């Protein structure tokens, strides 16, 4: 790909993004869960590839979350498998989503709104619940690959062009809309990592500080964590008997 490409994302059902925002607005913080989960999947795929192929860049796998209050951006970056321009076109620019509105309404009535996004593989598009513009910068692990930048301000129209990215992996930059300034805060982002991603098997950093545990407390040896005793005490508190 030698020049910038402009196009429209292929969606089987029209107006899917207004539908997403309408039904899922109250759960908009799940964008971080979905983007971090995607980053974790990209690393898992590269680990699987490493069993049969060699590649550059090392194996210190991690996910970095950062933000810039002045630019009003949040970034999620991984050093996983990355994507070629063909893969971006396949996985980002085409969405198979037939029967969307009926399905969303069903989940709305059942109280499972956060699950609808992941059900159809729409995780990336949850970013438009908080963003006026989204940019993807990615490069495949494959030797000879070139970096690719995908950008969209509407969630429907996009531009795709090459970039000078050197290392493999994917960086997603969210240009937050006016109602999403709460996510320009390290404490808030760490809270969401603990809420949604605490036990993912990859180190997740917020502003350079690890935010997830990776290993559930109940799977550790009691001597390995002081928190185990706190957890045990709290979990057993219901068994206390009050004597009159």
N, C-alpha and C positions, 0 to 999 in steps of 0.2 A: 504494500500500500504506500504510494509515493505522494499522495495529496489528501487534503481534508475531504471527508465525505460527510454530507448532510442527509438526513433522512427522517422518517417517522417510524416509531416503534410499532411493530405489528401486534395488535391485540384482537382476539376473536370477538370480544364483547366490548362495545363502545362505552366510553365514559367510566372506565373501571376505576380511575384515580379519584374522581369525585365520590364514587361509591365507597372506596376504602376510607377516605377522610370522613365521610358522613357517618359510617357505622363504627369506626374504630378510633375516632378522635380522642376519646377519653383515655385510651390506652396508648398514646403516642410514644411513650418512653420505650416501648418494645422495639423501636428501631435499633437500639443498641444491642439488644439480645440477638436480633436477626443478623446484623452486620458482623458481630463478633462470632456468632455461630458459623457464618459463611467463611470467615477468616480461619477458624479452627478446622473446618472441613478442607480448606485449601492446603493447610499444613498436613492434615491426615493423608490427603491424596499424595502429597510429595513424599511422605514417609513410606507409603506403599510403593511408590515408584523407586525409591532408594534401594529396595530389595533386589532390583534387577537392572537398574541403570545408575550411571554416575552423572553428577551434575556439579556445577560450580556454586559457591556461596556458603558452604558450611552447613552445619546441622544444629545451630543454636536457635531453635524455633521459638518465636514469640509473637505477641500481638501488642502493638503500641497504640494507645489512645492519647490524643493531645487536643488542645483547643487554643484558639487565639481570640481573646475578647475584643481586640480592636477590629480584626477582620470578621468577627462573628462566625468563625469556622470551628468545626469539630472534625478531626481526622482519625480514621481507623486504618492501621497499616499492618500487614502481615508479610512474612518472608516465606510464604507457601508456594504452591505450584504455579501461580500466575496464569495469564491468558494471552493467547495470540489475538490478532485482529479478527480472525475467523471465529474464534471462540467467543469473543465479545459480541459479535454479530449474532451468533447462535443463542447464547445464554442470556444476553442483556436486551437485545433488540427485538426478540420474539417472545410473546407471552401467550400460552394456551390457557384460556380462562373461560370456557363455555359454561353457561348457567351460573354466572358469578353472583348476580343480584339475589337470586333465590337462595343460594348457599349462604351468602352473608346474612340474609334475614333469618335463616334457620339458626345460625350460630348466635345471632343477636338475641333471639328468644331463649336460647339455652344458656346464656350467660358465659359463653366461651369465646368472646371476641378476640383475645390475643392469639388464639390458635389458628384463626382463619388465614392469617398472613403466611405462615409456614406451610399450611396445607397444600397450597397451589404453587409452592416454590417462588412466592413473591417476596421473599425476605428482603432482597435488595431494595425493592420499591417502597418498603416501609419508610425509607429515608425521606421520601417526599412528604411524609406526614409532618416533618419538622423543618424542611428545607425549601428555600426558594430556588436553589440551584444545587446540582450534585455533579461532582467530577470523579472519574475513575482514572487512575494512572496505574498501568499494569504491564508486566513483562513475564513471559513464559520462562520456565526453567530450561526449556529446550535450547540447545546450542544454536547460535545463529539467529535467535529471535530478536525482534526489535520491540521497543516500548510502544505502548498504545495509550492514547488519552481519549476517553469518552466523556462527553459533557451534555447535560440537559438542564434547561431551566423550567420546563413544563411537565416533564415526565412522559411526554409523547413525541416531541421533536428532539433530535440529538445531532451532535457533531462527533466525528471520529477521525483522529489523525495520529501520526506517529510522534514519539517524543524521544528524549535522550536518556531515559531511565537506564541505569546501568545494572542494578541488582534485580534478581527475580522477585516476584511477589506482587501484591496489590495494595494500593493506597486509595482510600475513598475519602474525599473531602466534601463535607456538608456545609453549604453556605446557609446558615439558619435563617428562617423567616422571623418576622417581628414578634411572634408569640412564643418563641422557643429559647429565649435568652437564659432560662434556668439551667440549660445544659452546658453553659460556659462556666462551669464550676467544677473543680477537682473533686470536692466532697460528693457532689451529686453524681458524677460519673462513677466514682468508686462505689457509691451506694448501689447503683444500677448493676455494676459488675458483680457485686456480692449477691444481689437479688436474683439475677438471671444466669450468671456465668461462673459462679464461685468454684464449681467442681469440674470445669472443663479441663482436659488434660494438657493444656498449654499455658505457659506463663502469660498473664495479661497485665500490662503496665499502664498506669495513668500518670502522665507527667513524669515518667521515669521511675515511678514507684510501683512495685508489684501490688495488685489489688485483689487477686483471687488466691484461694487456698490450694486448689488443684485436688487435694485429697480430703474426703469427708472425715470429720473428727471420729465418727464411730468405726472407721476402718483403720485408725491408727492404734499403735500400742499405747496404753494409758500413760506410760512413763515418757512418751515422746511429746506430750503436749499438756501444758497446764490447763488449757481450755477444755480438755477432755473431762476433767473433774467438775468444771463449772457446768458443762453440758450434761454430765451424768446427774449432778445434783438437781438441776432444773427439771430434767426429764423424769426424775423419781419423786418430785415434790408432791405429786398427787397421792402418794402412798402414805404420807404422814397421817398419824391418827392423833386427834386432840382428845385428851382425857379430862373429864370434868372433875 
